[in-house]
Amino acid sequence: MAKLRHIAISVTDTEAAAKFFESAFGMTRAGNAQRGVYMTDGTMNVALLDFKDEPVPGGFPKGYCGVIHFGMWVDNLEESEDQVKNAGGKYLTGKKETNPNVYYEVKYKTPEGIVFDITESGWKGAVKDVTPS
């Protein structure tokens, strides 16, 4: 079963956003992202990304602030890709990496145009399987 474990948010100031997530939600920094910082609550990864003057991926305008996409951690990428396509999802970009030490995302859009990604490798600060209390 796929697990929701990642949310990417476009922000204009990654340091200020990270401090907010630390203060407001008690999240901690899991590491640096290419355009910002990864935050974690111990289960989920939240990527706070600043695209500066670049277009925000997914068809958002320059300067957009808000949710960009969500990510699902799957058991089997190929089976999940088939399920996504059979449900009407459309491939956007990305591929599975053969290096087990590399995080990767394969991006799709829902029939309504919502961007999401799937991966078998997870995200920094995210935990795939959680035991309910």
Buried (B, 14 or more C-beta within 10 A) or exposed (E): EBBEBBBBBBBEEBEEBBEBBEEEEEBBBBEEBEBBBBBBBEBBBBBBBBBEEEEBBBEBEEEBBEBBBBBBBBEEBEEBBEBBEEEEBEEBEBEBBEEEEEBBBBBBBEEEEEBBBBBBBBBBBBBBEEEEE
